[in-house]
Amino acid sequence: MALMITDVCINCDVCEAECPNAAIYEGVEHYEIHPELCTECIGHFEEQQCRVLCPVDCIPLHPEHVETPEQLYAKYQRLLASA
């Protein structure tokens, strides 16, 4: 699954710099995550960096973007190849 940022976000911007895929961006009201770029840090880290660092715990799994670990790793490989 890709992750998403809820409206509980306080716009601290800690997550944006830590995303290895540059999937996090400043939205109109709060930070958001591009689901097509989010690999939940698979291929980079053991833990989802944005979730670990978020001071308000506002980054759940995105229910509309369900992906298996295998699919997330394949996405990571595609992103790596296109970089």
C-alpha positions as CSV (number, residue, x, y, z in Angstrom):
1,M,0.0,0.0,0.0
2,A,1.1,3.5,-0.5
3,L,0.9,5.8,2.5
4,M,-1.2,9.0,2.8
5,I,-1.0,12.1,5.0
6,T,-4.2,13.0,6.8
7,D,-5.5,16.5,7.7
8,V,-4.0,16.0,11.2
9,C,-0.7,17.0,9.6
10,I,0.9,20.1,11.2
11,N,3.1,21.0,8.2
12,C,6.3,20.5,10.1
13,D,8.0,19.2,6.9
14,V,10.1,16.6,8.6
15,C,8.7,13.9,6.3
16,E,9.4,15.6,3.0
17,A,13.2,15.6,3.3
18,E,13.3,12.0,4.5
19,C,11.4,10.4,1.7
20,P,13.9,8.5,-0.5
21,N,11.5,8.6,-3.5
22,A,10.6,12.3,-3.3
23,A,7.0,11.1,-3.0
24,I,6.0,13.7,-0.4
25,Y,5.2,17.3,-1.4
26,E,3.6,20.4,0.1
27,G,-0.1,20.3,-0.7
28,V,-2.6,23.1,-0.5
29,E,-3.6,22.5,3.2
30,H,-1.0,20.0,4.3
31,Y,1.7,17.7,3.0
32,E,0.6,14.9,0.6
33,I,2.1,11.7,-0.9
34,H,2.2,10.8,-4.6
35,P,1.0,7.1,-4.4
36,E,2.7,6.3,-7.6
37,L,6.1,7.2,-6.0
38,C,5.5,5.8,-2.5
39,T,7.1,2.4,-1.9
40,E,6.7,2.6,1.9
41,C,10.5,2.8,1.9
42,I,10.9,-0.8,0.6
43,G,14.3,-1.0,-1.1
44,H,15.6,1.8,1.0
45,F,14.9,1.3,4.7
46,E,13.5,-1.3,7.1
47,E,10.9,1.2,8.4
48,Q,8.7,3.8,6.7
49,Q,10.8,6.9,7.5
50,C,7.9,9.4,7.3
51,R,5.9,7.4,9.8
52,V,8.9,7.0,12.2
53,L,9.6,10.7,12.2
54,C,6.1,12.1,12.1
55,P,5.4,13.9,15.5
56,V,1.6,13.7,15.2
57,D,1.2,10.2,13.7
58,C,-0.8,11.3,10.7
59,I,0.5,8.9,8.0
60,P,-1.6,5.8,7.7
61,L,-1.8,3.3,4.8
62,H,-3.8,4.6,1.9
63,P,-6.9,2.4,1.5
64,E,-7.3,3.2,-2.2
65,H,-3.8,2.1,-3.1
66,V,-3.4,-1.4,-1.8
67,E,-0.1,-3.1,-2.8
68,T,1.8,-6.1,-1.7
69,P,5.4,-5.9,-0.6
70,E,6.3,-7.6,-3.9
71,Q,4.5,-4.9,-5.8
72,L,6.1,-2.1,-3.8
73,Y,9.5,-3.6,-4.5
74,A,8.8,-3.8,-8.2
75,K,7.7,-0.1,-8.1
76,Y,11.0,0.6,-6.3
77,Q,12.9,-1.1,-9.1
78,R,11.0,0.8,-11.8
79,L,11.7,4.1,-10.0
80,L,15.4,3.2,-9.6
81,A,15.7,2.3,-13.3
82,S,14.1,5.6,-14.4
83,A,16.3,7.8,-12.2
